[in-house]
Amino acid sequence: MAFIELKNVTLDLPVYGVQGRSLKKQVMRLGRRNSIAEGNDGVVVVRAINDLNVRFERGDRIGLIGHNGAGKSTLLRVMAGIYTPTAGTVTREGRAVPLLDISHGMDENSTGMQNIRLRGLLLGMSENEIREKQRDIAEFTELGDYLDLPIRTYSSGMRVRLAFAISTAVDAEILLLDEVMGVGDASFMHKAEARMADLHGRAEIVVLAIHANNAIRKMCNKVLWMDHGQMRAFGDVEEIVAQYEVAMGVA
């Protein structure tokens, strides 16, 4: 049974390239609640996640809310294993698939079909899985013969279609999403929404960062409110979203 648990997780991220005393002081003044400090080696360090304790279990559909810079995307990367915590532990059971940048790993000089394999491998699919799903992915893109051309010849909309089709073909027990993925033109939107709903339904746990509160209410059963790298509230969707809207002055 899938689960993911964070115990006392803290993540400090160094900010390199901040040189000069006046510039460094200016950066330090941007800190809130001591989230930006200077390490022993003089490097500016941002505390992106601060002593977070939370557990998600099978059936959870978690919406991450909070202002820009609250730590939502960083938290997804910690749960995915992209960032290693500075302190604390992340325990995960089940295949976690992060869909944080759907175009990541695609090669400009390779064909669409070749990129199906490349991106599939990056998402953790086996060669057999890719072969089994290749036809479905190709048909979903509606790109036809363009799949035999290098993707450097594609329009931006064609690239997004291909990347979306590959990313949503994955079988994930824990699905990590950063914002709702755009899929180009309106004629493709209905298919994309249905495919996303199917992807959500197959996963045991879904964690998504999104700014649209109406979408949170529709897609999630729990909400985690992040504030300057800390958990401000976690629980029922309506209760937490209502608190957040009051705090943000949008209620």
N, C-alpha and C positions, 0 to 999 in steps of 0.2 A: 504494500500500500504506500502510495507516494506521500511524502511530507518534506517540508523544509523548515529548519529551525535555526534561528540566530540567537546566540547567547553572548551578551556583553560585547557585541561587535562594535569596534571602533576602526575607522579608516582615516589615516592622515595621508594627504596627497601633497608631495613637494611641488613648488612652482619655480621652475628654473627660468633663467633669463631675466629676472628682475634685478637689474643692476643700478648702482648709484644710490646714495643714501636718501636723497629726496624722493626718488621714485619708490624706493622700498617703504619709506614712511607713508607715502600716499596709499600704497597697496594695503599696508597694515591698518590704516584708518578706515578702510572699507569693511573691516571685520565686524561681525556682530556676535555678541555673546562669546567673545574670545575664540571664535572659530578660525581666525587667522593669527598665526604666531610665527616666531622665528626660531628655527632649530638651533642646536648647539653648533652646527657647522655654518650658520649664517644664512641658510636657505629658508625662504618663506614657505611655511607649511599650512595647508588648509585642512581643517578637520571636517571632512565631508560627511562622515557618519560618527555619531557620538553615543557609545554605550547602548546599543539597540538590542532589545530582547523581544522576539516575536516568533510565533510558530504558525505555519499554514499547513492544512491537512486536506485530504481528499474531499472534493466537492467545493472547496473554497474558490470563489471568484473575487479576487482582491483588486480594488481600485486604489491606486496611490494618488493622493492629492497633496497640494501644497504649492506655494509660490515658486517662481523660477529660482533655481539654486537651492531649493529645500533639501535636495538629496535623493529625489525619486529615481532619476536615471542611474545615479551612482549605486543606489541600493540594488537595482536590477542587475548591474554588473557584478556586484558582490555576490548575489545569489547565484549568478551564472558561473562564478569562478573566474571571471575575467580579472577582477581585483582581489587580491589576498588581504584579508583584514590585518590591520596593524596590531590589533588585540581582539580577543574573543574567538569564537568558533562558529562555523557554518556547517550544519549537518544536513545532508540531503539524501533522500531515498527516491529513486526514480530518474528517468531520463529527462534532463532539463534542456530545453532548446530556447536560446535567446534570439528573438527577432528584433534586434535593436537597430540594425542597419541592414536592410534587406539586400542592398547591392554590394555589401562587403564581400571581397574574395572573387568578384567577377573580373575576367580578363578582357581588356579592350580588343586584343588581337585574336581572340578565340571566337569561334562561331557560337551561335545561340545554343546549339545542341551540346557543344563542348562545355559551355558554361553551366548547363544543367548538371553535368557530372561534377564540375569543379565546385560549384556552390553547394551541391548535395553532399559532397564529401566533407565540406567545411561545416555543414550542419549536423554531421555525425551519421549520415546515411551510409549503409554498406553498398558495395558495388551491386549486389543483388537487388537491394531496395531501389536503387537508382534505375536499374534496367526495368524493373517492374512498373515504376511510376513515370518513366520517361515519356511514354506515349500520352498519358493523361496530362502531364505538364505541357507538352507541346500543343495538344489540342486546346487546352485552356487559354494559352497565350493568344490564339488566333493569328499567329504571325506567319504561318505557312512556310513558304520557301525562304523567307527571311532568316529562319533558324539555321540555314546553311551558310549564312554570311557572318563576317566578324561583327561583333556588336558595336564597334566604332562607327559602323554605317547606320546605326539605329537612331531614330529620334528619341527624345527624352521619354515620351510616352511609351514607346516600344520597349525601352530598357526597363521601365517600371513594371510593365506587364510581365516581362520575363522574370524579373527578380521576385515579383509577388507570387507568380505561379510556382516557382521553385520553393520559396520559403514556406508557403502554405501547404505544400505536399508532405511535409515532415510529420512524423508521428511522435508527439511529445506527451510525456506524462506530466511534466511541469513546463508550462508555456509562459515565457517572459516577454512582454511586449512594451515597447516604448512608443507611446502615442499610436493612434489609429493610422494605418498605412494608407497613403493616397495611391490611387491606381490609375490616374490619368483621366481620360475622357468619360463623360457621363454614361455613354452607352455600355461601358464595361463595368460600371459601378454596381449594378444589381447582381451580376455574377460574382463580383468580388465580395460583396456583403454576405451572400449565401455561403461562399467558400470559407469566409472568416467564421461564420456561425458554426459550420461543420468542424472547423479546426478547434474552436473553443469547446465544442461538445465532446470531441475525442480526448481532450486533455483532462487529467484528474484535478490538476490545480492550474489556475490561470492568474497571473499577476500582471497588471497593466498600469502604466502611467499615462494619464490623460487629463486634459484641462476642461473637457466638456462634462459638467456635472450631470446633465440629462443622460448622457451615455453611460456614466457611472451608475446611475440609478437603474438603467435598463439592463446592463450587462453584469453587474456585480452583486454579491450578497454581503460583502464586508468592505470596509474602507479603512485604510491606514493613512492618517494625516501626518505628513512629515513637515517639520519646521526647523530650519537651520541644522539639518542633520540629525535631529532627534524626533522620536515618536511623540507627537502631541496627543493623539487619540487613536484608538483602534476599536472597531466594533460595527454595529448595525449601520447599514448604508444611510437610511433616512436620518438617523440621529446625528451621525458624524458629519454628513454633508450639510445638514442644516446648521450645525455649529460653525462649520467652516464658512458658509455663506454669510452668517452673521458677523464673524470675525473679519471677513473681507469686505463687508459693507454692501453685499449684493442681495441680501435677503429682502 
